[in-house]
Each structure stands twice: as structure tokens, then as C-alpha cells.
Amino acid sequence: MGKRKPELTLEQHDQLGLKLQKVRDQLVHIDAEITNNFTKKSKMPELSTKAFKAVEKLRSEFDEIMCTKYKHDKTINPEQLAYGRGNEDVS
């Protein structure tokens, strides 16, 4: 039987979610720049869009896990963590 991995703390969830938000925001601009400057014959626009969609899928799954994990804790509103906080500096 495999060793159980430790779960993220609430703060770790929050910080990782903010980092994913920052990556997503950067990919929006990168995707637009690539799409506007490379022809459709190039693989660049397709790859850029795939990268953006992969991060969106990862963020969505991460958000779902967070909301499920903390849904019964009345002191925490998981919808206001990470995803729901908008563009905050996570440097």
C-alpha cells in the first residue's frame, strides 16, 4: 500500500490558487500575442491555446477540490479564496 501524501493547508491551497491565476492571466496575453503574430499554418497558435486551456482545466479542478474540501467549514468561504479574489500580487 502506498504512502499517503500530506494534504495542502488552507493557506497553501490559497497561495497555489493565486499562482495558478497569475499563470492563467499571463497565458491570456501570451496566447493573444502569438495568435496575432503567427499564421494559422504555424503550430504556435494551436499550442498556445492548448497551454491556456490546460491551465484553465487545472484551475477548475483545483477550485473544485478546494470547494469540496472546505464546504462544511462555516468559517471558510472557499469561493472567496484563490479563484474568487481576482488579480492579486503573488510574487
KOLGU-4560 file (N, C-alpha, C; in nm, 3 decimals, padded with zeros to 5 digits):
<recs>
<n_xx: 00.084 n_yy: -00.117 n_zz: 00.000 ca_xx: 00.000 ca_yy: 00.000 ca_zz: 00.000 c_xx: 00.089 c_yy: 00.124 c_zz: 00.000 mol: A seq: 1 type: MET>
<n_xx: 00.054 n_yy: 00.222 n_zz: -00.085 ca_xx: 00.134 ca_yy: 00.342 ca_zz: -00.098 c_xx: 00.123 c_yy: 00.434 c_zz: 00.021 mol: A seq: 2 type: GLY>
<n_xx: 00.226 n_yy: 00.511 n_zz: 00.039 ca_xx: 00.229 ca_yy: 00.607 ca_zz: 00.148 c_xx: 00.135 c_yy: 00.723 c_zz: 00.115 mol: A seq: 3 type: LYS>
<n_xx: 00.052 n_yy: 00.763 n_zz: 00.209 ca_xx: -00.042 ca_yy: 00.872 ca_zz: 00.188 c_xx: 00.032 c_yy: 01.006 c_zz: 00.187 mol: A seq: 4 type: ARG>
<n_xx: 00.003 n_yy: 01.086 n_zz: 00.087 ca_xx: 00.067 ca_yy: 01.217 ca_zz: 00.077 c_xx: -00.006 c_yy: 01.317 c_zz: 00.167 mol: A seq: 5 type: LYS>
<n_xx: 00.068 n_yy: 01.411 n_zz: 00.225 ca_xx: 00.003 ca_yy: 01.510 ca_zz: 00.311 c_xx: -00.084 c_yy: 01.603 c_zz: 00.226 mol: A seq: 6 type: PRO>
<n_xx: -00.194 n_yy: 01.649 n_zz: 00.283 ca_xx: -00.281 ca_yy: 01.742 ca_zz: 00.212 c_xx: -00.231 c_yy: 01.884 c_zz: 00.231 mol: A seq: 7 type: GLU>
<n_xx: -00.267 n_yy: 01.970 n_zz: 00.138 ca_xx: -00.231 ca_yy: 02.111 ca_zz: 00.149 c_xx: -00.312 c_yy: 02.176 c_zz: 00.261 mol: A seq: 8 type: LEU>
<n_xx: -00.250 n_yy: 02.270 n_zz: 00.328 ca_xx: -00.323 ca_yy: 02.350 ca_zz: 00.427 c_xx: -00.411 c_yy: 02.450 c_zz: 00.351 mol: A seq: 9 type: THR>
<n_xx: -00.500 n_yy: 02.515 n_zz: 00.422 ca_xx: -00.585 ca_yy: 02.617 ca_zz: 00.361 c_xx: -00.499 c_yy: 02.727 c_zz: 00.299 mol: A seq: 10 type: LEU>
<n_xx: -00.398 n_yy: 02.771 n_zz: 00.371 ca_xx: -00.310 ca_yy: 02.876 ca_zz: 00.320 c_xx: -00.236 c_yy: 02.830 c_zz: 00.195 mol: A seq: 11 type: GLU>
<n_xx: -00.189 n_yy: 02.705 n_zz: 00.194 ca_xx: -00.121 ca_yy: 02.652 ca_zz: 00.076 c_xx: -00.216 c_yy: 02.644 c_zz: -00.043 mol: A seq: 12 type: GLN>
<n_xx: -00.339 n_yy: 02.601 n_zz: -00.019 ca_xx: -00.441 ca_yy: 02.599 ca_zz: -00.124 c_xx: -00.459 c_yy: 02.738 c_zz: -00.182 mol: A seq: 13 type: HIS>
<n_xx: -00.474 n_yy: 02.834 n_zz: -00.094 ca_xx: -00.497 ca_yy: 02.972 ca_zz: -00.135 c_xx: -00.381 c_yy: 03.026 c_zz: -00.218 mol: A seq: 14 type: ASP>
<n_xx: -00.259 n_yy: 03.008 n_zz: -00.169 ca_xx: -00.142 ca_yy: 03.058 ca_zz: -00.240 c_xx: -00.122 c_yy: 02.990 c_zz: -00.376 mol: A seq: 15 type: GLN>
<n_xx: -00.142 n_yy: 02.860 n_zz: -00.380 ca_xx: -00.127 ca_yy: 02.788 ca_zz: -00.506 c_xx: -00.235 c_yy: 02.832 c_zz: -00.606 mol: A seq: 16 type: LEU>
<n_xx: -00.355 n_yy: 02.853 n_zz: -00.556 ca_xx: -00.463 ca_yy: 02.902 ca_zz: -00.642 c_xx: -00.431 c_yy: 03.039 c_zz: -00.701 mol: A seq: 17 type: GLY>
<n_xx: -00.371 n_yy: 03.126 n_zz: -00.621 ca_xx: -00.332 ca_yy: 03.258 ca_zz: -00.669 c_xx: -00.221 c_yy: 03.247 c_zz: -00.774 mol: A seq: 18 type: LEU>
<n_xx: -00.129 n_yy: 03.156 n_zz: -00.755 ca_xx: -00.022 ca_yy: 03.136 ca_zz: -00.854 c_xx: -00.080 c_yy: 03.085 c_zz: -00.985 mol: A seq: 19 type: LYS>
<n_xx: -00.175 n_yy: 02.993 n_zz: -00.977 ca_xx: -00.241 ca_yy: 02.944 ca_zz: -01.099 c_xx: -00.315 c_yy: 03.057 c_zz: -01.169 mol: A seq: 20 type: LEU>
<n_xx: -00.376 n_yy: 03.146 n_zz: -01.091 ca_xx: -00.445 ca_yy: 03.261 ca_zz: -01.150 c_xx: -00.345 c_yy: 03.349 c_zz: -01.226 mol: A seq: 21 type: GLN>
<n_xx: -00.229 n_yy: 03.370 n_zz: -01.167 ca_xx: -00.127 ca_yy: 03.453 ca_zz: -01.231 c_xx: -00.078 c_yy: 03.389 c_zz: -01.361 mol: A seq: 22 type: LYS>
<n_xx: -00.054 n_yy: 03.259 n_zz: -01.358 ca_xx: -00.012 ca_yy: 03.188 ca_zz: -01.479 c_xx: -00.119 c_yy: 03.202 c_zz: -01.587 mol: A seq: 23 type: VAL>
<n_xx: -00.244 n_yy: 03.183 n_zz: -01.547 ca_xx: -00.356 ca_yy: 03.194 ca_zz: -01.642 c_xx: -00.361 c_yy: 03.334 c_zz: -01.703 mol: A seq: 24 type: ARG>
<n_xx: -00.348 n_yy: 03.436 n_zz: -01.620 ca_xx: -00.352 ca_yy: 03.574 ca_zz: -01.670 c_xx: -00.238 c_yy: 03.600 c_zz: -01.768 mol: A seq: 25 type: ASP>
<n_xx: -00.120 n_yy: 03.549 n_zz: -01.740 ca_xx: -00.007 ca_yy: 03.566 ca_zz: -01.831 c_xx: -00.031 c_yy: 03.492 c_zz: -01.962 mol: A seq: 26 type: GLN>
<n_xx: -00.088 n_yy: 03.373 n_zz: -01.954 ca_xx: -00.115 ca_yy: 03.296 ca_zz: -02.075 c_xx: -00.220 c_yy: 03.362 c_zz: -02.165 mol: A seq: 27 type: LEU>
<n_xx: -00.313 n_yy: 03.435 n_zz: -02.107 ca_xx: -00.411 ca_yy: 03.508 ca_zz: -02.188 c_xx: -00.337 c_yy: 03.604 c_zz: -02.281 mol: A seq: 28 type: VAL>
<n_xx: -00.243 n_yy: 03.679 n_zz: -02.226 ca_xx: -00.168 ca_yy: 03.776 ca_zz: -02.305 c_xx: -00.073 c_yy: 03.708 c_zz: -02.404 mol: A seq: 29 type: HIS>
<n_xx: -00.008 n_yy: 03.602 n_zz: -02.360 ca_xx: 00.082 ca_yy: 03.528 ca_zz: -02.449 c_xx: 00.004 c_yy: 03.469 c_zz: -02.565 mol: A seq: 30 type: ILE>
<n_xx: -00.110 n_yy: 03.408 n_zz: -02.536 ca_xx: -00.192 ca_yy: 03.348 ca_zz: -02.641 c_xx: -00.237 c_yy: 03.453 c_zz: -02.742 mol: A seq: 31 type: ASP>
<n_xx: -00.281 n_yy: 03.568 n_zz: -02.694 ca_xx: -00.324 ca_yy: 03.675 ca_zz: -02.785 c_xx: -00.209 c_yy: 03.722 c_zz: -02.873 mol: A seq: 32 type: ALA>
<n_xx: -00.092 n_yy: 03.740 n_zz: -02.813 ca_xx: 00.024 ca_yy: 03.786 ca_zz: -02.890 c_xx: 00.065 c_yy: 03.685 c_zz: -02.996 mol: A seq: 33 type: GLU>
<n_xx: 00.067 n_yy: 03.559 n_zz: -02.958 ca_xx: 00.104 ca_yy: 03.454 ca_zz: -03.054 c_xx: -00.001 c_yy: 03.443 c_zz: -03.164 mol: A seq: 34 type: ILE>
<n_xx: -00.127 n_yy: 03.442 n_zz: -03.127 ca_xx: -00.235 ca_yy: 03.430 ca_zz: -03.225 c_xx: -00.233 c_yy: 03.546 c_zz: -03.324 mol: A seq: 35 type: THR>
<n_xx: -00.200 n_yy: 03.665 n_zz: -03.277 ca_xx: -00.197 ca_yy: 03.783 ca_zz: -03.363 c_xx: -00.071 c_yy: 03.794 c_zz: -03.448 mol: A seq: 36 type: ASN>
<n_xx: 00.032 n_yy: 03.715 n_zz: -03.417 ca_xx: 00.159 ca_yy: 03.731 ca_zz: -03.487 c_xx: 00.209 c_yy: 03.607 c_zz: -03.560 mol: A seq: 37 type: ASN>
<n_xx: 00.137 n_yy: 03.497 n_zz: -03.554 ca_xx: 00.176 ca_yy: 03.376 ca_zz: -03.625 c_xx: 00.059 c_yy: 03.332 c_zz: -03.713 mol: A seq: 38 type: PHE>
<n_xx: 00.091 n_yy: 03.280 n_zz: -03.830 ca_xx: -00.014 ca_yy: 03.232 ca_zz: -03.920 c_xx: -00.076 c_yy: 03.105 c_zz: -03.866 mol: A seq: 39 type: THR>
<n_xx: -00.193 n_yy: 03.072 n_zz: -03.918 ca_xx: -00.260 ca_yy: 02.950 ca_zz: -03.876 c_xx: -00.185 c_yy: 02.826 c_zz: -03.921 mol: A seq: 40 type: LYS>
<n_xx: -00.098 n_yy: 02.840 n_zz: -04.020 ca_xx: -00.017 ca_yy: 02.727 ca_zz: -04.065 c_xx: 00.089 c_yy: 02.690 c_zz: -03.961 mol: A seq: 41 type: LYS>
<n_xx: 00.127 n_yy: 02.787 n_zz: -03.880 ca_xx: 00.222 ca_yy: 02.763 ca_zz: -03.772 c_xx: 00.151 c_yy: 02.686 c_zz: -03.661 mol: A seq: 42 type: SER>
<n_xx: 00.225 n_yy: 02.605 n_zz: -03.590 ca_xx: 00.168 ca_yy: 02.532 ca_zz: -03.477 c_xx: 00.160 c_yy: 02.618 c_zz: -03.351 mol: A seq: 43 type: LYS>
<n_xx: 00.223 n_yy: 02.733 n_zz: -03.354 ca_xx: 00.229 ca_yy: 02.818 ca_zz: -03.236 c_xx: 00.092 c_yy: 02.857 c_zz: -03.180 mol: A seq: 44 type: MET>
<n_xx: -00.001 n_yy: 02.908 n_zz: -03.262 ca_xx: -00.132 ca_yy: 02.944 ca_zz: -03.205 c_xx: -00.204 c_yy: 02.825 c_zz: -03.142 mol: A seq: 45 type: PRO>
<n_xx: -00.198 n_yy: 02.710 n_zz: -03.207 ca_xx: -00.264 ca_yy: 02.591 ca_zz: -03.153 c_xx: -00.202 c_yy: 02.549 c_zz: -03.020 mol: A seq: 46 type: GLU>
<n_xx: -00.070 n_yy: 02.548 n_zz: -03.014 ca_xx: -00.001 ca_yy: 02.508 ca_zz: -02.891 c_xx: -00.026 c_yy: 02.608 c_zz: -02.778 mol: A seq: 47 type: LEU>
<n_xx: -00.027 n_yy: 02.735 n_zz: -02.812 ca_xx: -00.053 ca_yy: 02.839 ca_zz: -02.712 c_xx: -00.194 c_yy: 02.825 c_zz: -02.654 mol: A seq: 48 type: SER>
<n_xx: -00.290 n_yy: 02.801 n_zz: -02.740 ca_xx: -00.428 ca_yy: 02.783 ca_zz: -02.695 c_xx: -00.441 c_yy: 02.657 c_zz: -02.610 mol: A seq: 49 type: THR>
<n_xx: -00.372 n_yy: 02.551 n_zz: -02.648 ca_xx: -00.375 ca_yy: 02.428 ca_zz: -02.568 c_xx: -00.317 c_yy: 02.452 c_zz: -02.429 mol: A seq: 50 type: LYS>
<n_xx: -00.208 n_yy: 02.529 n_zz: -02.421 ca_xx: -00.147 ca_yy: 02.559 ca_zz: -02.291 c_xx: -00.246 c_yy: 02.637 c_zz: -02.204 mol: A seq: 51 type: ALA>
<n_xx: -00.311 n_yy: 02.736 n_zz: -02.263 ca_xx: -00.410 ca_yy: 02.815 ca_zz: -02.189 c_xx: -00.524 c_yy: 02.726 c_zz: -02.139 mol: A seq: 52 type: PHE>
<n_xx: -00.576 n_yy: 02.641 n_zz: -02.227 ca_xx: -00.687 ca_yy: 02.553 ca_zz: -02.189 c_xx: -00.646 c_yy: 02.453 c_zz: -02.081 mol: A seq: 53 type: LYS>
<n_xx: -00.522 n_yy: 02.406 n_zz: -02.086 ca_xx: -00.473 ca_yy: 02.312 ca_zz: -01.984 c_xx: -00.468 c_yy: 02.379 c_zz: -01.847 mol: A seq: 54 type: ALA>
<n_xx: -00.421 n_yy: 02.503 n_zz: -01.843 ca_xx: -00.415 ca_yy: 02.575 ca_zz: -01.715 c_xx: -00.556 c_yy: 02.605 c_zz: -01.665 mol: A seq: 55 type: VAL>
<n_xx: -00.647 n_yy: 02.639 n_zz: -01.755 ca_xx: -00.787 ca_yy: 02.661 ca_zz: -01.716 c_xx: -00.847 c_yy: 02.534 c_zz: -01.656 mol: A seq: 56 type: GLU>
<n_xx: -00.819 n_yy: 02.420 n_zz: -01.717 ca_xx: -00.870 ca_yy: 02.293 ca_zz: -01.666 c_xx: -00.810 c_yy: 02.262 c_zz: -01.528 mol: A seq: 57 type: LYS>
<n_xx: -00.681 n_yy: 02.286 n_zz: -01.513 ca_xx: -00.613 ca_yy: 02.265 ca_zz: -01.385 c_xx: -00.673 c_yy: 02.354 c_zz: -01.277 mol: A seq: 58 type: LEU>
<n_xx: -00.694 n_yy: 02.482 n_zz: -01.309 ca_xx: -00.754 ca_yy: 02.575 ca_zz: -01.212 c_xx: -00.894 c_yy: 02.531 c_zz: -01.173 mol: A seq: 59 type: ARG>
<n_xx: -00.969 n_yy: 02.487 n_zz: -01.270 ca_xx: -01.106 ca_yy: 02.444 ca_zz: -01.243 c_xx: -01.108 c_yy: 02.323 c_zz: -01.150 mol: A seq: 60 type: SER>
<n_xx: -01.023 n_yy: 02.227 n_zz: -01.177 ca_xx: -01.016 ca_yy: 02.107 ca_zz: -01.092 c_xx: -00.968 c_yy: 02.144 c_zz: -00.952 mol: A seq: 61 type: GLU>
<n_xx: -00.869 n_yy: 02.231 n_zz: -00.944 ca_xx: -00.816 ca_yy: 02.276 ca_zz: -00.816 c_xx: -00.925 c_yy: 02.346 c_zz: -00.735 mol: A seq: 62 type: PHE>
<n_xx: -01.001 n_yy: 02.432 n_zz: -00.802 ca_xx: -01.110 ca_yy: 02.503 ca_zz: -00.736 c_xx: -01.216 c_yy: 02.406 c_zz: -00.686 mol: A seq: 63 type: ASP>
<n_xx: -01.248 n_yy: 02.307 n_zz: -00.766 ca_xx: -01.348 ca_yy: 02.207 ca_zz: -00.726 c_xx: -01.303 c_yy: 02.131 c_zz: -00.601 mol: A seq: 64 type: GLU>
<n_xx: -01.177 n_yy: 02.093 n_zz: -00.597 ca_xx: -01.122 ca_yy: 02.021 ca_zz: -00.481 c_xx: -01.128 c_yy: 02.110 c_zz: -00.357 mol: A seq: 65 type: ILE>
<n_xx: -01.089 n_yy: 02.237 n_zz: -00.372 ca_xx: -01.091 ca_yy: 02.330 ca_zz: -00.260 c_xx: -01.232 c_yy: 02.348 c_zz: -00.205 mol: A seq: 66 type: MET>
<n_xx: -01.327 n_yy: 02.369 n_zz: -00.295 ca_xx: -01.466 ca_yy: 02.391 ca_zz: -00.251 c_xx: -01.523 c_yy: 02.266 c_zz: -00.184 mol: A seq: 67 type: CYS>
<n_xx: -01.490 n_yy: 02.151 n_zz: -00.236 ca_xx: -01.537 ca_yy: 02.025 ca_zz: -00.178 c_xx: -01.476 c_yy: 02.004 c_zz: -00.039 mol: A seq: 68 type: THR>
<n_xx: -01.346 n_yy: 02.030 n_zz: -00.029 ca_xx: -01.276 ca_yy: 02.006 ca_zz: 00.098 c_xx: -01.328 c_yy: 02.096 c_zz: 00.210 mol: A seq: 69 type: LYS>
<n_xx: -01.359 n_yy: 02.221 n_zz: 00.178 ca_xx: -01.396 ca_yy: 02.318 ca_zz: 00.281 c_xx: -01.545 c_yy: 02.353 c_zz: 00.283 mol: A seq: 70 type: TYR>
<n_xx: -01.628 n_yy: 02.278 n_zz: 00.212 ca_xx: -01.770 ca_yy: 02.315 ca_zz: 00.203 c_xx: -01.845 c_yy: 02.304 c_zz: 00.335 mol: A seq: 71 type: LYS>
<n_xx: -01.800 n_yy: 02.222 n_zz: 00.427 ca_xx: -01.869 ca_yy: 02.206 ca_zz: 00.555 c_xx: -01.814 c_yy: 02.296 c_zz: 00.665 mol: A seq: 72 type: HIS>
<n_xx: -01.707 n_yy: 02.369 n_zz: 00.636 ca_xx: -01.647 ca_yy: 02.459 ca_zz: 00.734 c_xx: -01.715 c_yy: 02.596 c_zz: 00.721 mol: A seq: 73 type: ASP>
<n_xx: -01.798 n_yy: 02.630 n_zz: 00.816 ca_xx: -01.877 ca_yy: 02.753 ca_zz: 00.811 c_xx: -01.792 c_yy: 02.879 c_zz: 00.828 mol: A seq: 74 type: LYS>
<n_xx: -01.668 n_yy: 02.865 n_zz: 00.874 ca_xx: -01.581 ca_yy: 02.981 ca_zz: 00.893 c_xx: -01.504 c_yy: 03.016 c_zz: 00.766 mol: A seq: 75 type: THR>
<n_xx: -01.515 n_yy: 02.930 n_zz: 00.664 ca_xx: -01.438 ca_yy: 02.949 ca_zz: 00.541 c_xx: -01.534 c_yy: 02.955 c_zz: 00.423 mol: A seq: 76 type: ILE>
<n_xx: -01.515 n_yy: 03.055 n_zz: 00.339 ca_xx: -01.588 ca_yy: 03.062 ca_zz: 00.214 c_xx: -01.488 c_yy: 03.033 c_zz: 00.102 mol: A seq: 77 type: ASN>
<n_xx: -01.478 n_yy: 02.907 n_zz: 00.058 ca_xx: -01.377 ca_yy: 02.871 ca_zz: -00.041 c_xx: -01.392 c_yy: 02.945 c_zz: -00.173 mol: A seq: 78 type: PRO>
<n_xx: -01.511 n_yy: 02.995 n_zz: -00.201 ca_xx: -01.531 ca_yy: 03.070 ca_zz: -00.325 c_xx: -01.461 c_yy: 03.205 c_zz: -00.322 mol: A seq: 79 type: GLU>
<n_xx: -01.423 n_yy: 03.252 n_zz: -00.204 ca_xx: -01.351 ca_yy: 03.378 ca_zz: -00.194 c_xx: -01.200 c_yy: 03.356 c_zz: -00.189 mol: A seq: 80 type: GLN>
<n_xx: -01.157 n_yy: 03.234 n_zz: -00.193 ca_xx: -01.015 ca_yy: 03.204 ca_zz: -00.196 c_xx: -00.970 c_yy: 03.193 c_zz: -00.341 mol: A seq: 81 type: LEU>
<n_xx: -00.846 n_yy: 03.218 n_zz: -00.365 ca_xx: -00.780 ca_yy: 03.199 ca_zz: -00.494 c_xx: -00.863 c_yy: 03.249 c_zz: -00.612 mol: A seq: 82 type: ALA>
<n_xx: -00.946 n_yy: 03.164 n_zz: -00.669 ca_xx: -01.026 ca_yy: 03.197 ca_zz: -00.786 c_xx: -01.106 c_yy: 03.326 c_zz: -00.767 mol: A seq: 83 type: TYR>
<n_xx: -01.170 n_yy: 03.338 n_zz: -00.653 ca_xx: -01.261 ca_yy: 03.448 ca_zz: -00.630 c_xx: -01.197 c_yy: 03.579 c_zz: -00.590 mol: A seq: 84 type: GLY>
<n_xx: -01.066 n_yy: 03.580 n_zz: -00.574 ca_xx: -01.002 ca_yy: 03.702 ca_zz: -00.524 c_xx: -00.952 c_yy: 03.792 c_zz: -00.635 mol: A seq: 85 type: ARG>
<n_xx: -00.959 n_yy: 03.747 n_zz: -00.758 ca_xx: -00.916 ca_yy: 03.833 ca_zz: -00.868 c_xx: -00.765 c_yy: 03.837 c_zz: -00.882 mol: A seq: 86 type: GLY>
<n_xx: -00.717 n_yy: 03.948 n_zz: -00.931 ca_xx: -00.574 ca_yy: 03.962 ca_zz: -00.962 c_xx: -00.499 c_yy: 04.023 c_zz: -00.846 mol: A seq: 87 type: ASN>
<n_xx: -00.442 n_yy: 03.939 n_zz: -00.765 ca_xx: -00.360 ca_yy: 03.987 ca_zz: -00.654 c_xx: -00.215 c_yy: 03.951 c_zz: -00.682 mol: A seq: 88 type: GLU>
<n_xx: -00.126 n_yy: 04.027 n_zz: -00.627 ca_xx: 00.016 ca_yy: 04.001 ca_zz: -00.647 c_xx: 00.057 c_yy: 03.878 c_zz: -00.567 mol: A seq: 89 type: ASP>
<n_xx: 00.115 n_yy: 03.780 n_zz: -00.637 ca_xx: 00.158 ca_yy: 03.656 ca_zz: -00.572 c_xx: 00.308 c_yy: 03.634 c_zz: -00.592 mol: A seq: 90 type: VAL>
<n_xx: 00.380 n_yy: 03.741 n_zz: -00.613 ca_xx: 00.524 ca_yy: 03.730 ca_zz: -00.639 c_xx: 00.597 c_yy: 03.659 c_zz: -00.528 mol: A seq: 91 type: SER>
</recs>
